[in-house]
């Protein structure tokens, strides 16, 4: 059963109890770190963090968290023993002994002393693990993409709405200055009425093939059944575990979702301030063109960019355009707009500002930049585009009902069956 959330937090309870128990005693020497002096954060104010599935990207993001004085990393759950041990060793070098290891993340989530969880598993686990964490009363920072299907996107938003937890998807460009600046040009009318927003995506195709079967390792070395989780069973192959799962349909949502989780998300923010979804999806050879009810075009393409870095976006209006990418550089259509130029140092792959935003929201309980509501909407756009591309035909979409109009085959593709015992409701 989900743990019920009360109005009294663990820290508030401890604070109240301390005030109610005034005891006269001899003076005691209390370390500065325990009082939050000399730049230290008092234990009662720290955010206790756990990690789930910490691979290459997760290791980088964990480093961003560990640089924040407010964070105390206490536990790691991973189906791979080598990654469990590596993460614990790294954390204990900073925090000292006491970082716990778990093979099954459900045992870790049962701990009441954990405030937040960093989820950096493969894509197949992002929604199920986030849902489990929210039900266990944890706030979540989860790497992108946040979902594998339209149905998972809806379940994610509904779960975090119901349980009142903070969610931040790892779509960190929402917190990077050059992307924020380009979006502000749209929202302040500097480009005039927007006519098209362009998202840098990858080729959509995925494969339904299987890799050859290999001898399955001991469960403590790699828990293959738990690695597969909600996806259909297939025989073990080390390549999957080492990151070679990308490109396989059961584990991956295709190239539109791979980068669109960032760039379509940015375009929907710039073009509609997260308020809408397109109503028409027209597949192209390597992407999709989606149209909103006001005529605004969302172009998902993998070619003809200006070399400003990966995950580029381009916003076009009646009075000009701006394009930017992960290098932090911007290009403009005119000298007038070029006068808006700023120098930005942080690259789009940096998670530093995004992590800071998440931690601040854990304290204030305000929605994070990439909260479950906004990323669910942008991910639904990516999934709808991929469905149109797979079917090879134009699809009409009802954003209110979140379903395709008059197309039973497309509507069946809004969800995928989950392998027992994994469920989202």
C-alpha atoms as one frame of an Amber mdcrd trajectory, in Angstrom:
protein
   0.000   0.000   0.000   1.272   3.555  -0.672   2.693   5.321   2.355   0.302
   8.069   3.380   1.751  11.587   3.424   1.032  13.691   6.476   1.535  17.380
   7.039   4.365  16.699   9.498   7.745  16.036   7.945  10.515  14.072   9.611
  12.544  17.227  10.164   9.579  19.180  11.530   8.826  16.355  13.959  12.396
  16.338  15.228  12.419  20.107  15.571   9.155  20.109  17.537  10.320  17.304
  19.778  13.539  19.140  20.540  11.690  22.288  21.588   9.374  20.298  23.846
  12.250  18.606  25.693  14.289  21.286  27.451  16.869  19.593  29.653  19.397
  21.399  31.872  22.799  19.823  31.462  26.481  20.617  31.534  27.775  22.442
  28.460  28.784  20.111  25.646  31.085  20.628  22.681  29.049  20.247  19.469
  30.842  20.029  16.114  30.228  22.962  13.773  28.983  20.598  11.065  26.201
  19.430  13.401  25.037  23.014  13.909  25.330  24.050  10.301  28.175  26.499
  10.969  31.269  27.353   8.899  29.450  26.587   5.653  28.255  23.178   6.823
  24.651  22.006   6.595  23.077  20.684   9.778  21.999  17.011   9.512  18.364
  17.965  10.105  18.446  20.145   6.984  20.202  17.719   4.655  18.439  16.010
   1.781  19.177  12.293   1.967  19.615  10.917  -1.539  19.650   7.385  -2.930
  20.606   6.216  -6.414  18.979   3.682  -8.719  20.829   2.315 -11.760  23.942
   4.470 -11.744  25.776   4.033 -15.058  27.828   6.575 -17.076  25.277   9.412
 -17.241  23.983   8.647 -13.759  27.525   8.779 -12.398  27.966  12.265 -13.837
  24.644  13.514 -12.425  25.396  11.918  -9.054  28.625  13.940  -9.020  26.568
  17.114  -9.469  24.433  16.130  -6.485  27.450  15.267  -4.339  28.908  18.745
  -4.932  25.909  20.253  -3.137  26.494  20.609   0.653  22.802  19.994   1.354
  22.978  16.437  -0.061  23.875  13.282   1.861  24.083  10.180  -0.363  23.105
   7.100   1.640  22.246   4.165  -0.654  22.645   2.647  -4.107  20.408   0.071
  -5.827  21.582  -1.571  -9.035  21.083  -4.966 -10.669  24.821  -4.992 -11.453
  27.189  -5.789  -8.574  30.112  -3.916 -10.125  28.099  -0.704 -10.312  26.748
  -1.107  -6.786  30.246  -1.486  -5.428  31.748   1.312  -7.526  29.048   3.790
  -6.468  29.354   2.871  -2.790  33.136   3.216  -2.886  32.878   6.621  -4.528
  30.260   7.880  -2.070  32.104   6.602   0.995  35.233   8.456  -0.091  33.209
  11.630   0.407  30.781  10.784   3.186  32.567   8.023   5.077  31.341   4.467
   5.794  27.633   3.697   5.858  26.433   3.823   2.233  24.154   0.819   1.737
  23.897  -1.388  -1.351  20.773  -3.087  -2.721  20.190  -5.379  -5.675  16.410
  -4.827  -5.578  15.439  -1.150  -5.507  12.161  -1.927  -3.734  14.077  -2.758
  -0.556  15.854   0.594  -0.751  12.627   2.538  -1.313  11.162   1.011   1.856
  13.614   3.068   3.940  11.887   6.010   5.574  15.112   7.999   5.985  15.505
   8.586   2.225  14.106  11.888   0.921  14.906  11.703  -2.791  16.030   9.255
  -5.463  18.208   9.715  -8.538  16.986   7.289 -11.221  19.420   6.708 -14.087
  18.448   3.260 -15.333  17.723   2.368 -18.940  14.591   3.910 -20.448  12.339
   0.894 -19.782  12.540   1.526 -16.030  12.079   5.283 -15.883   8.322   5.420
 -15.403   7.836   2.238 -13.297  10.700   3.126 -10.940   9.519   6.741 -10.627
   5.985   5.593  -9.835   7.279   3.184  -7.183   9.397   5.948  -5.651   6.503
   8.416  -5.512   4.284   5.829  -3.838   7.059   5.284  -1.278   7.052   9.004
  -0.494  10.248   9.965  -2.323  10.985  12.951  -4.545  12.523  11.931  -7.869
  15.175  13.167 -10.260  14.901  10.812 -13.256  16.989  10.742 -16.393  15.187
  11.124 -19.690  13.172  10.009 -21.547  10.630   9.903 -18.748   8.357   7.340
 -20.450   8.177   4.642 -23.125   4.551   5.232 -24.195   1.691   7.700 -24.112
   0.055   5.634 -21.355   3.213   5.765 -19.230   3.387   9.542 -19.678  -0.164
   9.870 -18.373   0.500   7.507 -15.464   3.625   9.444 -14.488   1.848  12.795
 -14.347  -1.136  11.346 -12.491   1.020   9.591  -9.885   3.064  12.657  -8.982
  -0.076  14.772  -8.904  -1.765  12.278  -6.565   1.123  11.801  -4.156   2.357
  15.390  -4.126   6.002  14.508  -4.743   8.595  16.619  -6.579   9.665  15.288
  -9.977  12.471  16.507 -12.191  13.135  14.814 -15.525  16.754  14.935 -16.674
  15.867  17.313 -19.495  18.510  19.661 -18.114  18.407  22.115 -21.014  15.357
  23.649 -19.338  17.835  25.048 -16.805  20.671  26.022 -19.211  20.994  29.739
 -19.977  21.199  29.821 -23.799  18.062  27.674 -24.164  16.237  29.795 -21.580
  17.288  32.942 -23.437  16.060  31.636 -26.815  12.725  30.731 -25.255  12.414
  34.210 -23.728  12.810  35.720 -27.223   9.697  33.767 -28.205   7.685  34.593
 -25.106   8.496  38.336 -25.238   7.560  38.693 -28.909  11.079  39.469 -30.160
  10.542  37.045 -33.072   7.007  38.192 -33.791   4.242  35.634 -34.107   5.806
  32.172 -34.156   5.286  30.160 -37.319   7.517  27.108 -36.746   9.666  25.526
 -34.057  12.299  22.968 -35.066  13.538  20.100 -32.892  16.798  18.261 -33.575
  15.850  14.564 -33.421  17.488  11.308 -34.547  16.256   8.777 -37.078  13.190
   7.096 -35.516  13.813   3.439 -36.457  14.164   0.623 -33.908  14.670  -3.133
 -34.305  12.541  -6.062 -33.112  15.477  -8.483 -33.345  17.108 -10.334 -30.438
  20.815 -10.637 -29.740  22.166 -14.215 -29.468  21.646 -15.977 -26.145  24.600
 -16.088 -23.748  25.111 -17.834 -20.413  23.231 -15.925 -17.763  25.489 -14.795
 -14.884  24.721 -15.385 -11.183  21.884 -13.247  -9.903  24.158 -11.306  -7.555
  26.432 -10.370 -10.474  23.610  -9.317 -12.820  19.968  -9.840 -11.935  18.758
 -10.407 -15.486  15.083 -10.784 -14.586  15.136  -7.500 -12.690  17.147  -5.855
 -15.470  14.358  -6.757 -17.911  11.745  -5.604 -15.420   8.475  -4.662 -17.171
   9.706  -5.514 -20.697   9.115  -8.845 -22.483  11.478 -11.683 -21.594  14.400
 -12.467 -23.896  17.649 -14.400 -23.320  20.602 -12.733 -21.631  23.282 -11.004
 -23.670  25.993  -8.894 -22.038  25.729  -6.280 -24.763  22.282  -5.261 -23.510
  23.600  -4.796 -19.977  26.580  -2.753 -21.171  24.326  -0.174 -22.844  23.654
  -1.924 -26.145  19.903  -1.992 -25.488  19.414   1.221 -27.472  17.828   0.674
 -30.849  15.788  -2.344 -29.727  12.057  -1.639 -29.647  11.388  -3.363 -26.302
  13.905  -1.121 -24.535  13.955   2.067 -26.574  11.451   4.588 -27.924  13.360
   5.439 -31.105  15.303   8.471 -32.261  12.453  10.981 -32.045  12.113  10.215
 -28.334  15.887   9.860 -27.742  16.625  13.519 -28.461  13.072  14.811 -28.687
  12.755  14.274 -24.942  15.011  17.342 -24.831  14.319  19.228 -28.045  10.593
  18.639 -28.567  10.229  19.530 -24.906  12.079  22.816 -25.503  10.006  23.547
 -28.625   6.715  22.954 -26.835   7.905  25.268 -24.060   8.972  27.985 -26.493
   5.975  27.619 -28.787   3.097  27.138 -26.346   4.540  27.687 -22.855   3.697
  24.011 -22.208  -0.008  24.666 -22.703  -0.746  22.619 -25.840  -0.067  19.541
 -27.911  -0.288  19.310 -31.726  -3.452  17.982 -33.358  -1.917  16.627 -36.585
   1.154  14.425 -37.162   2.610  13.988 -40.658   5.550  11.554 -40.908   8.597
  12.389 -43.004  11.386   9.998 -44.093  13.421  10.692 -40.931  11.046  12.500
 -38.600   7.648  14.156 -38.331   5.921  17.511 -38.801   3.256  18.213 -36.203
   0.739  21.052 -36.363  -0.991  22.839 -33.484  -4.559  24.098 -33.624  -3.340
  27.656 -34.322  -1.223  26.565 -37.300   2.167  26.555 -35.537   4.435  23.852
 -37.015   6.666  21.615 -34.908   9.313  20.166 -37.231  11.237  17.109 -35.971
  14.279  16.541 -38.189  17.756  15.034 -38.062  19.499  17.079 -40.793  20.368
  20.615 -41.987  21.391  22.125 -38.663  23.908  24.961 -38.278  26.528  23.143
 -36.224  25.726  24.801 -32.892  25.926  21.518 -31.009  23.822  18.470 -30.301
  20.151  18.816 -29.391  19.751  22.032 -31.370  16.483  23.935 -31.639  15.335
  26.656 -34.007  12.457  29.067 -33.398  11.012  30.959 -36.385   8.636  33.911
 -36.243   7.272  36.509 -38.638  10.024  38.924 -37.515  13.004  36.569 -37.495
  14.523  33.384 -36.129  17.008  32.112 -33.556  18.887  28.801 -33.456  20.946
  27.397 -30.579  22.428  24.117 -29.355  24.650  22.493 -26.773  27.687  24.676
 -27.473  25.869  27.613 -25.897  26.242  29.665 -29.097  23.287  31.292 -30.870
  22.676  32.373 -34.463  20.106  34.949 -35.519  18.370  35.954 -38.715  19.244
  39.650 -38.501  21.534  42.234 -36.954  18.579  43.561 -34.974  18.133  40.216
 -33.261  21.896  39.721 -33.023  21.877  42.706 -30.728  20.154  40.425 -28.220
  23.280  38.203 -28.154  24.616  37.110 -24.765  27.640  35.037 -23.843  26.746
  31.698 -22.285  29.366  29.393 -20.795  27.375  26.386 -19.546  26.873  23.702
 -22.193  23.604  21.882 -22.717  24.897  18.600 -21.333  25.565  20.149 -17.904
  23.175  19.110 -15.152  24.516  21.508 -12.500  21.759  24.152 -12.692  19.066
  21.506 -13.134  20.169  19.643 -10.009  20.192  22.903  -8.045  16.643  23.629
  -9.222  15.501  20.166  -8.109  17.050  20.502  -4.649  15.519  23.941  -4.184
  12.096  22.532  -5.122  12.520  19.640  -2.679  12.819  22.299   0.034  10.140
  24.726  -1.188   7.735  22.137  -2.702   7.373  24.315  -5.785   7.190  22.536
  -9.190  10.576  21.847 -10.767  11.532  23.122 -14.222  10.977  19.670 -15.782
   8.099  18.529 -13.614   5.944  15.526 -14.436   3.118  17.561 -15.969   5.206
  19.411 -18.557   7.434  16.504 -19.584   4.469  14.136 -19.835   2.943  16.499
 -22.370   6.099  16.861 -24.464   6.769  13.106 -24.327   3.242  12.382 -25.549
   4.091  14.523 -28.587   7.207  12.410 -29.223   5.290   9.150 -28.853   2.504
  10.335 -31.162   5.077  11.349 -33.781   6.803   7.961 -33.545   3.474   6.146
 -33.946   2.697   8.185 -37.061   6.179   7.392 -38.413   5.810   3.660 -37.749
   2.408   3.545 -39.451   3.573   5.732 -42.316   0.459   7.878 -42.399  -0.848
  11.207 -41.144  -2.672  10.983 -37.824  -5.161  13.337 -36.222  -4.848  13.643
 -32.438  -7.237  14.832 -29.716  -5.119  16.436 -26.937  -8.040  16.510 -24.500
  -8.894  12.814 -24.787  -5.224  11.975 -25.467  -6.173   9.671 -28.319  -5.992
   9.495 -32.086  -9.145  10.371 -33.977 -10.734   7.486 -35.874  -7.644   5.236
 -35.921  -7.966   2.084 -33.797  -4.548   0.770 -34.781  -2.790   3.958 -33.708
  -4.721   4.008 -30.431  -3.596   0.468 -29.600  -0.014   1.697 -29.914  -0.487
   4.258 -27.111   0.528   1.591 -24.569   2.617  -1.554 -24.255   1.909  -4.605
 -22.108   4.022  -4.790 -18.955   5.455  -8.113 -17.809   4.147  -9.379 -14.476
   4.330  -8.331 -11.711   5.034  -4.782 -12.868   2.062  -2.468 -13.091   1.563
   1.298 -13.141  -1.800   1.387 -11.332
